[in-house]
Each structure stands twice: as structure tokens, then as C-alpha cells.
Amino acid sequence: MDYEAAVARLSSPTLFAILHAAFGGASEHEAAVSAEAVRKPFWAGFSVGFALTFAAALVAMKGFLASLFRRPLEKCRPLRSLVATGEPVKMALVVRKDLKMSNGKIAAQCAHAAVAIVEEILAFKSTTTTSPRSALNPASALWVQWYDAWNASGCSKVALQCPDEAAMMALAKHARQMNLPHYVIRDAGRTQVAPGSKTVVAVGPGPKSLVDEVTGQLKLL
């Protein structure tokens, strides 16, 4: 079968004409006609291949450019929030001194407070993936904006102290009246303090002027 196919190809008019032109002493006109018969299919195939390759490259480049520009735009969103606040954003962590907690216990309680308030704000933020931000109440929408600015600027925190539970709850009430994010930690009581003890209140993240209005009179821890 392969032999018959080879013979058929050799006997084809185009190939025969080329061989005859090369070795049989054909005229220049016959040689030119034979070369043209080969040249046309070659350039047609080349053009089609080039067009398909170019189209595939365009598709690949489109995806690459989209991902290239998407990442900077995502990074700009929290920066726009930072500009919108018009001032630095921070979080205050206020610790009760009358509980006589160790440094390690204080560090753990402050971490609990910071994580708790961030999780609460992120819960608000997650609703924006299924509904417009305008669907949030004004306070929670501001909390999301402040969080974005705080996160973009390094998550500034300050550790402060208050004398007792009454002072701590007064701070929490003041923060609530000002629509500032806040969270009071109630310890499980496994070590050092009684179960349900209010150990730390987190205020913020929020604009520095607002947070300072609540905690500005307190001493550093």
C-alpha cells in the first residue's frame, strides 16, 4: 500500500512537472508554472498558520494583561479608604490593672480583643460580596472603611490601662455612643482571673481623633 501511494505521488502532474523542469530540460515558462503551482499552497498554509498563532497569542495576552492590572487595582481599594478618612487610623487596647494579670496573660487578652473586633468587621465586609455596601447600616459601613484604611497603613495599635471594670465599661459605652468599633473580652477564667471577668476592651480601628476622644486620657500600659 505504501508503495502504491508513493507511485501515485510521483505520478501526480505537479510533482512530475517539477521533476521534468529540473532534469528534463523543460522551458523556462514550464519551470515557472511548476514553481508557481507549489508556491501558492505553501503561502496559503503559511498565512493560515500565522493567523491562528497570532489569534492564540492575543487570547493569552488578554488574560495576562487582565491579571496584571487587576492586582494593582485591588491594592488601591484600601488606599482609597485611607485617603477618605483624612487622618491616621488606629486601635486602642485598654487593660484593667486591678486584675493583676501577668504580662503573658495581658498579651493573650489583648490578642483576643484585637482578633475579635477584626472578625466582627470582616463579617460586615463579607456581606458586600453579595449585596451593595449601601445595604449596610451607616455605622458598619464606616467600620469597613476604617478597617480597610487601618489594614493598608500597618494596623497601628496602642496598649493603655484603666483602673477597674467600671472605668472599662464606661469606655465601651462612650465608644458605642460614637459609633466606634469596640469589643469587651470576657475571660473564661481558666487561669489568674475569675470566669467572666472583663479583662480588655478594644476600641477601633477608627480615625485617631475619634479613638483619642474615648481613650486619650488614659496612660500607656
C-alpha positions as CSV (number, residue, x, y, z in Angstrom):
1,M,0.0,0.0,0.0
2,D,2.9,2.4,0.8
3,Y,4.5,1.6,-2.5
4,E,1.3,2.3,-4.4
5,A,0.9,5.7,-2.6
6,A,4.5,6.7,-3.4
7,V,4.0,5.8,-7.0
8,A,0.7,7.8,-7.1
9,R,2.5,10.8,-5.7
10,L,5.4,10.5,-8.2
11,S,2.9,10.3,-11.0
12,S,1.0,13.4,-10.0
13,P,1.0,16.2,-12.6
14,T,2.5,18.8,-10.3
15,L,5.4,16.7,-9.0
16,F,6.1,15.3,-12.4
17,A,6.2,18.8,-13.9
18,I,8.7,19.9,-11.3
19,L,11.0,17.0,-11.8
20,H,10.7,17.4,-15.6
21,A,11.5,21.1,-15.3
22,A,14.6,20.4,-13.2
23,F,16.0,17.4,-15.0
24,G,14.3,17.1,-18.3
25,G,15.3,20.4,-19.9
26,A,11.8,22.0,-19.8
27,S,11.4,25.5,-21.0
28,E,11.6,28.5,-18.6
29,H,7.9,29.0,-18.9
30,E,7.1,25.5,-17.9
31,A,9.5,25.7,-14.9
32,A,7.9,29.0,-13.7
33,V,4.4,27.4,-14.0
34,S,5.5,24.4,-11.9
35,A,7.2,26.6,-9.2
36,E,4.0,28.8,-9.0
37,A,1.9,25.6,-8.5
38,V,3.9,24.8,-5.4
39,R,4.3,28.3,-4.1
40,K,0.6,29.1,-3.9
41,P,-0.4,26.2,-1.5
42,F,2.7,27.0,0.6
43,W,1.9,30.6,1.2
44,A,-1.8,29.8,1.8
45,G,-0.8,27.3,4.5
46,F,1.7,29.7,6.0
47,S,-0.9,32.5,6.2
48,V,-3.4,30.3,7.9
49,G,-0.9,29.1,10.4
50,F,0.4,32.6,11.2
51,A,-3.2,33.9,11.7
52,L,-4.0,31.0,14.1
53,T,-0.8,31.5,16.1
54,F,-1.4,35.3,16.3
55,A,-5.0,34.7,17.5
56,A,-3.8,32.3,20.2
57,A,-1.2,34.8,21.3
58,L,-3.8,37.5,21.6
59,V,-6.1,35.3,23.8
60,A,-3.1,34.5,26.1
61,M,-2.0,38.1,26.3
62,K,-5.6,39.3,27.1
63,G,-5.6,37.0,30.2
64,F,-2.1,38.1,31.3
65,L,-2.9,41.8,31.0
66,A,-6.2,41.4,32.9
67,S,-4.4,39.7,35.8
68,L,-1.5,42.3,35.6
69,F,-3.9,45.3,36.0
70,R,-6.3,43.6,38.5
71,R,-3.7,43.2,41.3
72,P,-2.7,46.9,41.5
73,L,-6.4,47.9,41.4
74,E,-7.1,45.6,44.3
75,K,-4.3,47.1,46.3
76,C,-5.6,50.6,45.6
77,R,-9.0,50.0,47.2
78,P,-7.8,50.1,50.8
79,L,-5.6,53.1,50.0
80,R,-8.6,55.0,48.7
81,S,-10.2,54.2,52.1
82,L,-7.1,55.6,53.8
83,V,-7.3,58.8,51.9
84,A,-11.1,59.1,52.6
85,T,-10.5,59.1,56.4
86,G,-8.3,62.2,56.1
87,E,-6.2,61.1,59.1
88,P,-4.3,58.2,60.7
89,V,-6.4,55.2,61.8
90,K,-5.6,53.2,65.0
91,M,-6.9,50.7,67.5
92,A,-6.7,51.1,71.3
93,L,-6.4,48.1,73.6
94,V,-7.4,49.0,77.2
95,V,-6.4,46.6,80.0
96,R,-7.8,46.5,83.5
97,K,-4.9,47.0,86.0
98,D,-6.9,45.9,89.1
99,L,-6.9,42.2,87.9
100,K,-3.1,42.0,88.4
101,M,-2.7,39.8,85.3
102,S,0.8,38.7,84.3
103,N,2.4,40.1,81.1
104,G,1.7,36.9,79.3
105,K,-1.9,36.9,80.3
106,I,-2.3,40.6,79.2
107,A,-0.7,39.8,75.9
108,A,-3.2,37.0,75.3
109,Q,-6.2,39.1,76.3
110,C,-5.1,41.9,74.0
111,A,-4.7,39.4,71.1
112,H,-8.2,38.1,71.8
113,A,-9.7,41.6,71.7
114,A,-7.9,42.6,68.5
115,V,-8.9,39.4,66.7
116,A,-12.5,39.6,67.9
117,I,-13.1,43.1,66.6
118,V,-11.4,42.3,63.3
119,E,-13.6,39.2,62.9
120,E,-16.7,41.3,63.6
121,I,-15.7,43.9,61.0
122,L,-14.8,41.2,58.4
123,A,-18.2,39.7,58.9
124,F,-19.7,43.0,57.9
125,K,-17.3,43.3,55.0
126,S,-18.3,39.8,53.7
127,T,-21.8,41.0,53.1
128,T,-20.5,43.3,50.4
129,T,-19.8,40.3,48.2
130,T,-23.5,39.5,47.9
131,S,-25.1,42.9,48.3
132,P,-24.0,46.5,47.8
133,R,-22.2,48.3,50.6
134,S,-25.2,50.7,50.8
135,A,-27.2,47.8,52.3
136,L,-25.1,48.0,55.5
137,N,-26.2,50.4,58.2
138,P,-24.1,53.6,58.3
139,A,-22.1,52.6,61.3
140,S,-21.0,49.2,59.9
141,A,-20.2,50.7,56.5
142,L,-17.9,53.2,58.3
143,W,-16.3,50.4,60.2
144,V,-15.4,48.6,57.0
145,Q,-14.0,51.8,55.5
146,W,-11.9,52.4,58.7
147,Y,-10.7,48.8,58.7
148,D,-9.5,49.0,55.1
149,A,-7.6,52.2,55.9
150,W,-6.1,50.7,59.1
151,N,-5.1,47.5,57.3
152,A,-3.5,49.4,54.5
153,S,-1.5,51.6,56.8
154,G,0.1,49.0,59.1
155,C,-2.6,48.2,61.7
156,S,-1.5,50.7,64.3
157,K,-2.3,49.8,67.9
158,V,-1.7,51.3,71.3
159,A,-1.9,49.5,74.7
160,L,-3.4,51.5,77.5
161,Q,-4.6,50.9,81.1
162,C,-7.7,51.7,83.1
163,P,-8.2,51.2,86.9
164,D,-11.2,48.8,87.1
165,E,-14.3,47.3,85.4
166,A,-16.5,50.4,85.9
167,A,-13.9,52.5,84.0
168,M,-13.7,49.9,81.3
169,M,-17.4,49.7,80.8
170,A,-17.6,53.5,80.7
171,L,-15.1,53.5,77.8
172,A,-17.1,50.8,76.0
173,K,-20.3,52.9,76.4
174,H,-18.6,56.0,75.1
175,A,-17.3,54.2,72.1
176,R,-20.8,52.8,71.4
177,Q,-22.2,56.4,71.5
178,M,-19.6,57.5,69.0
179,N,-20.4,54.5,66.7
180,L,-16.8,53.3,67.0
181,P,-15.9,49.6,66.7
182,H,-15.4,48.1,70.2
183,Y,-15.3,44.7,71.9
184,V,-15.1,43.7,75.5
185,I,-13.3,40.5,76.3
186,R,-14.8,38.3,79.0
187,D,-12.3,35.7,80.1
188,A,-13.1,32.0,80.5
189,G,-11.4,32.0,83.9
190,R,-9.1,29.1,83.4
191,T,-6.1,31.0,84.8
192,Q,-5.4,34.0,87.0
193,V,-8.9,35.6,86.9
194,A,-12.5,34.6,87.7
195,P,-14.7,33.2,84.9
196,G,-16.5,36.0,83.1
197,S,-14.0,38.7,84.1
198,K,-13.9,41.6,81.7
199,T,-10.2,42.0,81.0
200,V,-9.7,44.1,77.9
201,V,-11.7,46.4,75.7
202,A,-10.7,47.1,72.1
203,V,-11.7,50.5,70.7
204,G,-11.2,50.9,66.9
205,P,-9.9,50.7,64.4
206,G,-11.1,54.2,63.7
207,P,-9.8,57.7,63.0
208,K,-7.2,58.8,65.5
209,S,-9.2,61.8,66.7
210,L,-12.3,59.7,67.5
211,V,-10.4,57.0,69.2
212,D,-8.5,59.6,71.3
213,E,-11.7,61.2,72.3
214,V,-12.6,57.9,74.1
215,T,-9.1,56.8,75.3
216,G,-6.9,59.9,75.0
217,Q,-6.9,60.5,78.8
218,L,-5.5,57.0,79.6
219,K,-1.9,56.2,80.4
220,L,0.2,53.8,78.4
221,L,0.3,50.2,79.7
